Amino acid sequence: MSDATTTDLYEVTMAMSYLQEGICEPATFSLFVRDLPPGRGFLVSAGLEPALDFLTGYRIEREDVKEFAEVLHRPPRDLEQLLGLEFDGDVRAIPEGRIVFGGEPLLEVTARMPQAQLVETYLLSQLCHQTTVASKAARCVLAAAGRPLVDFSLRRTHGPQAGFQVARLGALVGFAATSNVAAATALGITASGTMAHSYIEAFPSEEEAFHAFVRTHPGPVTFLVDTYDTDQGVTTAARVLREIHRGPGCAIRLDSGDLAELAQRARKILDVAGLPDVRIIASGGLDEYAIDNLVRAGAPIDVYAVGTRVGVAADAPFLDAAYKLVEYSGRPVMKLSSAKVTAPGRKQVFRRPGQADVIGLRGEEPSDGAEPLLHTVMRGGHRTDSPDRLAGAHERFIRDLEVLPASARAISAPEPLRPVMSQSLEALTSDLRKQLETAIRPGKTPGQAELRTT
């Protein structure tokens, strides 16, 4: 079994019919988010790299055909046309790390119709999940206001693969470290971890637990101090650190309770003990809203560790995204369904500093120094460049974030920028809508209306 079977069944049934009926001309599908989720002023494009890996290796093998046949209750010979089918199309996309808005294509696929249809499910799954999480993590970076963030999400994400993605996406937007060992080693991210409450409970006392931990780990250590009484835990940690002459690089971690108040008291205990360099790490159900409140309250917290709420993007866990046909065999097409109208034709997104993005047609020329956001990343089924690096995606994110209006950056009640259509795209959309509405009037068929491609 290959990743080719990671698809919805109707993609297979449609592809079979396309092949049978000779609907195999080039088709362009556009993947976009209709509207931003509530509480989001922007999105961060993510998931392109694994999507391109999938397309590069896409090929339907005999075992895949057998699986398709099994779920369709058909003999494998009925699906022979699918055997050996590869993705040999083109992809244009907005690179990872760019800030994007509703309606803007994250990616456009142009390939023979069966191939372009079969890859829909996998592409939506990759880009939607990762853009969702990257956007949530980016808001944590904003809330932390320069303080380091650590990804603690692995045990609460929707599976290990999702946990790996969260660690990668955190690094993409600027997290300092992850607790995920596999992600840290595979991606070159700093690994970070402390101890659990079970470790403290395994020893007769907190002090013995702290001393035992130090004996095993000669470098800087972090003590979890809220297993029993937090103030007493901080006092004990301070005493142990002074006894062993440790300070700089060491930390204590608060994981529950009123973190603002506890951090204030912990800071005072550490300072009185002569340990001003010992940092305070906070964890426990944190996300951008909680971090923003703590920062605004002046809590002396040096590092924020985020897990569950960020790893599953708890307040906005999905995107209203779509993968829609916009052109077939050189003919622009569109959908007229109520509340789900699509714009026809292959697109380009133009960005000018300080202005709303413009969604136009691919063939349009940029004006007034506008930057086109969609770039060709795959041609003929092969990447046009080497795989992107996390550092490059992070640099793009930082550049976009710096010029993002404060209203869109806001943690509470953000105001997203709303792209506008170019005159050319508006004209094509209006013209094609009129032709389609004429064609579907009673007594007519779509074939009676000649759809123009201008």
ChimeraX attribute file (.defattr): number of C-alpha atoms within 10 A of each C-alpha:
attribute: neighborCount
match mode: 1-to-1
recipient: residues
	/A:1	13
	/A:2	12
	/A:3	15
	/A:4	20
	/A:5	19
	/A:6	14
	/A:7	16
	/A:8	13
	/A:9	14
	/A:10	11
	/A:11	17
	/A:12	21
	/A:13	14
	/A:14	15
	/A:15	21
	/A:16	19
	/A:17	12
	/A:18	18
	/A:19	14
	/A:20	11
	/A:21	9
	/A:22	11
	/A:23	17
	/A:24	18
	/A:25	13
	/A:26	18
	/A:27	25
	/A:28	31
	/A:29	26
	/A:30	27
	/A:31	24
	/A:32	24
	/A:33	21
	/A:34	19
	/A:35	16
	/A:36	22
	/A:37	18
	/A:38	10
	/A:39	16
	/A:40	22
	/A:41	27
	/A:42	26
	/A:43	24
	/A:44	28
	/A:45	27
	/A:46	29
	/A:47	25
	/A:48	24
	/A:49	16
	/A:50	16
	/A:51	17
	/A:52	19
	/A:53	13
	/A:54	18
	/A:55	25
	/A:56	18
	/A:57	15
	/A:58	20
	/A:59	20
	/A:60	19
	/A:61	17
	/A:62	16
	/A:63	14
	/A:64	21
	/A:65	23
	/A:66	19
	/A:67	14
	/A:68	20
	/A:69	18
	/A:70	12
	/A:71	9
	/A:72	14
	/A:73	9
	/A:74	12
	/A:75	13
	/A:76	19
	/A:77	12
	/A:78	11
	/A:79	18
	/A:80	15
	/A:81	14
	/A:82	22
	/A:83	17
	/A:84	14
	/A:85	15
	/A:86	18
	/A:87	23
	/A:88	20
	/A:89	22
	/A:90	22
	/A:91	25
	/A:92	22
	/A:93	21
	/A:94	24
	/A:95	25
	/A:96	27
	/A:97	31
	/A:98	21
	/A:99	21
	/A:100	27
	/A:101	24
	/A:102	21
	/A:103	22
	/A:104	27
	/A:105	27
	/A:106	29
	/A:107	25
	/A:108	27
	/A:109	26
	/A:110	25
	/A:111	24
	/A:112	21
	/A:113	24
	/A:114	26
	/A:115	26
	/A:116	24
	/A:117	23
	/A:118	23
	/A:119	24
	/A:120	20
	/A:121	15
	/A:122	20
	/A:123	22
	/A:124	20
	/A:125	15
	/A:126	19
	/A:127	24
	/A:128	24
	/A:129	20
	/A:130	24
	/A:131	25
	/A:132	26
	/A:133	29
	/A:134	30
	/A:135	27
	/A:136	29
	/A:137	31
	/A:138	28
	/A:139	25
	/A:140	27
	/A:141	23
	/A:142	18
	/A:143	23
	/A:144	25
	/A:145	11
	/A:146	11
	/A:147	15
	/A:148	16
	/A:149	24
	/A:150	25
	/A:151	29
	/A:152	26
	/A:153	24
	/A:154	24
	/A:155	14
	/A:156	16
	/A:157	21
	/A:158	13
	/A:159	10
	/A:160	14
	/A:161	11
	/A:162	20
	/A:163	24
	/A:164	21
	/A:165	23
	/A:166	29
	/A:167	30
	/A:168	25
	/A:169	31
	/A:170	28
	/A:171	28
	/A:172	26
	/A:173	28
	/A:174	21
	/A:175	24
	/A:176	19
	/A:177	23
	/A:178	29
	/A:179	22
	/A:180	24
	/A:181	17
	/A:182	16
	/A:183	21
	/A:184	19
	/A:185	11
	/A:186	10
	/A:187	15
	/A:188	13
	/A:189	22
	/A:190	17
	/A:191	17
	/A:192	16
	/A:193	16
	/A:194	13
	/A:195	14
	/A:196	12
	/A:197	13
	/A:198	9
	/A:199	14
	/A:200	22
	/A:201	13
	/A:202	11
	/A:203	13
	/A:204	9
	/A:205	10
	/A:206	23
	/A:207	17
	/A:208	15
	/A:209	16
	/A:210	22
	/A:211	16
	/A:212	12
	/A:213	18
	/A:214	19
	/A:215	9
	/A:216	8
	/A:217	10
	/A:218	9
	/A:219	11
	/A:220	14
	/A:221	22
	/A:222	22
	/A:223	27
	/A:224	24
	/A:225	25
	/A:226	21
	/A:227	18
	/A:228	12
	/A:229	9
	/A:230	21
	/A:231	16
	/A:232	16
	/A:233	21
	/A:234	24
	/A:235	17
	/A:236	18
	/A:237	23
	/A:238	25
	/A:239	16
	/A:240	17
	/A:241	23
	/A:242	14
	/A:243	10
	/A:244	10
	/A:245	9
	/A:246	19
	/A:247	19
	/A:248	13
	/A:249	12
	/A:250	17
	/A:251	23
	/A:252	25
	/A:253	25
	/A:254	25
	/A:255	21
	/A:256	14
	/A:257	11
	/A:258	10
	/A:259	20
	/A:260	18
	/A:261	13
	/A:262	21
	/A:263	25
	/A:264	15
	/A:265	15
	/A:266	28
	/A:267	21
	/A:268	15
	/A:269	18
	/A:270	22
	/A:271	13
	/A:272	11
	/A:273	14
	/A:274	13
	/A:275	21
	/A:276	14
	/A:277	14
	/A:278	23
	/A:279	22
	/A:280	23
	/A:281	23
	/A:282	25
	/A:283	19
	/A:284	17
	/A:285	14
	/A:286	19
	/A:287	27
	/A:288	22
	/A:289	14
	/A:290	15
	/A:291	25
	/A:292	20
	/A:293	14
	/A:294	20
	/A:295	16
	/A:296	11
	/A:297	11
	/A:298	11
	/A:299	18
	/A:300	22
	/A:301	24
	/A:302	17
	/A:303	20
	/A:304	27
	/A:305	27
	/A:306	24
	/A:307	26
	/A:308	20
	/A:309	22
	/A:310	31
	/A:311	30
	/A:312	22
	/A:313	20
	/A:314	13
	/A:315	13
	/A:316	18
	/A:317	16
	/A:318	17
	/A:319	18
	/A:320	12
	/A:321	20
	/A:322	19
	/A:323	20
	/A:324	20
	/A:325	26
	/A:326	23
	/A:327	20
	/A:328	20
	/A:329	13
	/A:330	14
	/A:331	15
	/A:332	22
	/A:333	21
	/A:334	18
	/A:335	15
	/A:336	12
	/A:337	8
	/A:338	6
	/A:339	7
	/A:340	10
	/A:341	13
	/A:342	19
	/A:343	28
	/A:344	27
	/A:345	27
	/A:346	24
	/A:347	23
	/A:348	27
	/A:349	27
	/A:350	25
	/A:351	20
	/A:352	15
	/A:353	12
	/A:354	9
	/A:355	12
	/A:356	15
	/A:357	24
	/A:358	22
	/A:359	24
	/A:360	25
	/A:361	22
	/A:362	14
	/A:363	11
	/A:364	14
	/A:365	11
	/A:366	16
	/A:367	10
	/A:368	7
	/A:369	10
	/A:370	16
	/A:371	15
	/A:372	19
	/A:373	19
	/A:374	21
	/A:375	14
	/A:376	16
	/A:377	22
	/A:378	21
	/A:379	15
	/A:380	14
	/A:381	19
	/A:382	18
	/A:383	17
	/A:384	13
	/A:385	9
	/A:386	7
	/A:387	13
	/A:388	12
	/A:389	12
	/A:390	19
	/A:391	14
	/A:392	13
	/A:393	20
	/A:394	20
	/A:395	16
	/A:396	18
	/A:397	22
	/A:398	18
	/A:399	13
	/A:400	16
	/A:401	21
	/A:402	10
	/A:403	10
	/A:404	18
	/A:405	16
	/A:406	14
	/A:407	14
	/A:408	18
	/A:409	21
	/A:410	18
	/A:411	19
	/A:412	14
	/A:413	13
	/A:414	17
	/A:415	17
	/A:416	24
	/A:417	18
	/A:418	17
	/A:419	19
	/A:420	17
	/A:421	17
	/A:422	17
	/A:423	13
	/A:424	15
	/A:425	23
	/A:426	17
	/A:427	13
	/A:428	19
	/A:429	20
	/A:430	13
	/A:431	15
	/A:432	22
	/A:433	20
	/A:434	12
	/A:435	16
	/A:436	21
	/A:437	12
	/A:438	15
	/A:439	18
	/A:440	14
	/A:441	10
	/A:442	7
	/A:443	6
	/A:444	11
	/A:445	12
	/A:446	14
	/A:447	10
	/A:448	12
	/A:449	14
	/A:450	11
	/A:451	18
	/A:452	11
	/A:453	14
	/A:454	12
